[in-house]
Amino acid sequence: MMRLLFIAGLLFAGTGYAQQPDLAKQRETFQKVCGGCHTPESAVTTRRSRDQWQEEIGRMVANGAKGTEEEFGIVLEYLTSQFGRTGRTGFMPQGMLGEAGAKDKHVVDADAADRGRKVWASECIDCHGTAARGTDKGSNLVRSDMMWSDRYGDRLGAFLKKGHKMQSGGTSASLTAAQVNDLDHFIHERLYETLRGSPIFHPQDVLTGNAKDGAAYFNGAGKCAGCHSPTGDLKGIASKYDAPTLQGRFLNPRPMGGRGRGGRGGASRAPQVTLTVTPPSGPSITGTPLALDDFNVAIRDAQGEYHTWKRTPDLKVVTNNPYAAHDQLLTEYTDKNMHDLVAYLETLK
Amino acid sequence: MRALALVFLSAALFAQDGLNPAKLMQPPTDTWPVYHGDYSGRRYSTLDKINTGNVKHMTLAWVYPTRGVQGGLKATPLEINGVLYYTAPDHAWAIDARSGHELWHFAWQSKGGIHIGNRGPAVYGNWLYFLTPDCNIVSLNIKDGKERWHKTNCDLDQFYYGSVAPVVIRNHVIAGVSGDDLDRPGYISSYDPENGALQWRWYVVPQKKGDPGAETWPNEDAMKHGGGMTWQVPTYDPELNLLYVTTGNPQPVIAHKNREGDNLYTGSIVALNPDTGKMVWHFQASPHDTHDWDATQVPVLFEGEVEGKPRKLLGLAARNGYFFVLDRATGKNIVTSQYVPTNWAKGVAKNGTPIPDPAKMPQIDGALVTPNQGGATNWPPPTFNPKTGLFYVPASRAYSVYYIFDTDDNPQGWGGTDRGGANLGSSIEAIDYKTGKARWSHKWESGGRSGLMSTAGNLLFCGDGANNFVALNATTGEPLWHANLGTAVSNGPMTYELDGTQYVVVAAGDSIWAFAML
C-alpha cells in the first residue's frame, strides 16, 4: 500500500511539474538520492521510457532509496529527459499474452536492437547463432534463465563485464556501455520473436497443392461448382485475398471465419443464418436469430419486426444455414484436397 | 507492503470454524471442502432435495457481485461451516453461504503474470491457500482474510504463472504451475501447510539423462525444457494413497522438430505418492502432442464393474477427443474410445494410447485437424454420476488448420498455431464408462461450454451458449429448468445443504449466483 501511495505521489509530482529546475539542479538531486547506494552512472547505461523509469524508481524505493516525493519527481524528470527512450518499441505480445512475465519486463528498443545486430554479427553470431538459439560452440540464449530475468542489461552487462571471449578474439569486458545496451535489446528481440503473435508468427507457404487437381475437385467431388463460379462470384478472388486467407475463407466463409492477412469487405454482404419458425397455428416466419436455446427462440424478420416464442414440442424451428455445405466439407476434405483448392483459387487473379 | 483490502467483519465471522478433516472423506453434503467437492473429482452430490420432480420451482436465493475482476470467475467455491470461500486472479473472498453477504475480501498486489483465471482455493483447518498469477502461493486466515504467509511457487521471469486450485492431502498443500509461452519444465509441488516450506517437487519431464522417461526425448536440453504444465487440480484415492495428476503439452508446443519421441510425461495421467512425490504409474493420453491439447482434464475416480468384477477406475475425457478408462491402482487401460470424431490418430496402441498420425501434425502449408486447439473439451470439469453410471463431458467438434511458422531446426516456444476452420457444434456427451460410447448426447443450439455437476436428484447442472444455467435430466438429457444469467456460466457448479435447504451455486460474468427451493 505504501508503494502505491508513493507511485501516486510520483505521478502527481511528475504531471504537476510546472516550474522545472535547471538541469544542474536535477542532476544534483539525482546524485543525492541515488548516489548513496551506487554510482549514478551505473543506473543510466540504458535508455528507458518514463513508465520504465518510474517502475525502476519504485523498485529502488522498495530497496530502500531515500528521498522526498518532490525529489523523486525531480529524479523521474531528469531520467526521462536525459535518458528517455524515444526510439521505436520492438514487438511485445498484446492482450492477455502480453501479461506473461513480470510487469517490469524488458521492453525492446527497436533502434537499439538494430544497432545491436551489428555487434552480434561481429562478436557473437559464430557461437550463439543467427537467432541466438545456440550452436555447438555456444549456448542457446532463448533458453537462458539469465536473459529472461535481465532488465536493460543489468544481468547481461554484469556477465559481459567479467570477460567473455568474443569471436573477434577480444574480451566482452571491452564492450562499451552503449554496445552492451544495444546487444541486450537485440537479444531480447530474439527472445520475444519466439512468442505468439511475433513478426515470424504467420504461415510461410501454403501454395503447395496442384491447381489442376484443385480445379477437378472444385468441379467434381467437392461440388463447389454447384454454388460458385470462377467467372462469377470468384472472379479475381486471388487478387482480393492472399493465399492463407483464401485457405481460411473456403474452409469457413463466415465473416471472420477465415483468418489471415489481406482481403477487404465482404462481411456486410455475407449470407446470413436464418431461422424459420412455424407455430402450431401457422404461418411460418423467417428471420435473423436473436436468441435460440432449448427454452426460447427469438428472431427479427425482414421488416424489422421482433418475434419470440417459448419452445414447445409443436413449435417447429428450422435453421437455414448457408454454410452447411462448407461445414460438411470440413469432415470430408483430405489435406491434399485443401492444398489443391488453394492452388486452384490462387489462379483466379 | 502487500496491499490488503479487508472490507468488513460481520458478527457471523466469529462463528467461522475451520475445516474438519473428516469432511474430506465424506460425500459433499453440508460441506464442499475441495475444488471438485470431494477427492474423487466426480463432482457428484448425494443431495436430492432438488430433483427432477421439483427443479422447475428452483429460484434465485442471492447474487454476490464481485464488481469485475481480471480473468473472470472460473473457480469453484468451497463451502465450509456456512461460509463460501472463493478466488479469482489476485482476489479471495469469504461469503455467507446462506445470504451472499461478504465477510471479507483480500486483494493481492500483483507483479504480473497471465490473469487467465483462477480455479479456486484450498482450505486446511483455519487456513486458506490460493495461487496468484505472479507465481505466489498465499495462505490466509479464513476467519478474517489476513495474510499469514506467501511463498514463491514459480519464476515469473520464466513466464510461469499461477491459476490452478491447490489441494490439501493431510499435511501437504499440493499445487501445480501454469504457463507455456517459454520452453520450461512443468512440475507439481507440495508445501507444508503451516509455513509453506517445500516438501517435494515432481518434474513432469526428465531433468537429466537416465531419469525415467528420458528415453522418449532426443537429448537432455529438449527434455529439461520440455513443458508439461500441471494446470488441473489433482484427484486422490485415500485407500491407495495415490494422487492423480494430469499433465500439459510438451514444448515447443507446435513446431516439434527438436523433440522427437513420445515426450514423457507430458500429455499424461500420472499417479504419485502424495507423501513423497514419487511416481507410481503413468498413462500417456497424447504421445508427442503437437496440437496444444495436453491432458490436463480431470482424472475422475469412480467405482465400477468390469467383466462382472468390481474395480477401482479412473476416467478421463481428454482434450484430444479420446475417452479413457483405467484401473487406477495400476494405470492399465480398460477402455479407449472417441467421444467426438477425430482425425489425428492412425489407431490405438495395445496399451490403449492413440497413435499420432504424422500427416496430421502441424505442417508448413497447414494440416486440417479435429479437434482444434480449443479441444474436444477443455478445463471445465466433467462429472460422473454413480446412479446413472454415466460420465458427462462438455464436448465440442471443431476443425482448424495447424501451421508451423518457425521452420528453424531448433524451434522455440510455440513456433506455430492453428487458424480458421469452424466449430460444428457443442454438446453434453453422457458416456457409458463400460463401452466408452455415448448413451445420450444433448446438442446445444448456440454452442457453449461450462463445467458440470450431477446429483442424486438425477440432475445434471451445466451452462449453455445462450447464457442459461440449465438443469438436465441426468438419465435422458432432457432440459428441465433454466435461468438466463445474461452472461455465460464460467465455472463448475457446486451444491450444499444448510438448515434443510439445498443451494446450487454457479458463477457467471462478474457474479456468483445461488439458487434454492425457497
Interface residues (C-beta under 8 A of the other chain):
Chain A: M1 M2 R3 L4 A62 M96 L97 E99 A100 G101 A102 K103 D104 K105 A131 R133 G134 N140 V142 R143 D145 W148 S149 T194 L195 R196 I200 F201 H202 P203 Q204 D205 V206 L207 T208 G209 P244 Q247 G248 L251 N252 R254 G257 G258 R259 G260 A291 L292 D293 D294 F295 Y323 H326 D327 L330 T331 Y333 D335 M338 H339
Chain B: M1 R2 A3 L4 Q109 S110 K111 G112 G113 I114 H115 I116 P133 D134 D155 L156 D157 Q158 F159 Y161 G179 D181 L182 D183 D221 H225 P341 A359 Q363 I364 D365 G366 A367 L368 T370 Y399 V401 Y403 I404 F405 D406 T407 D408 N410 Q412 G413 W414 G415 T417 R419 G420 G421 A422 L424 W444 E445 S446 D464 G465 A466 N468 V470 P479 H482
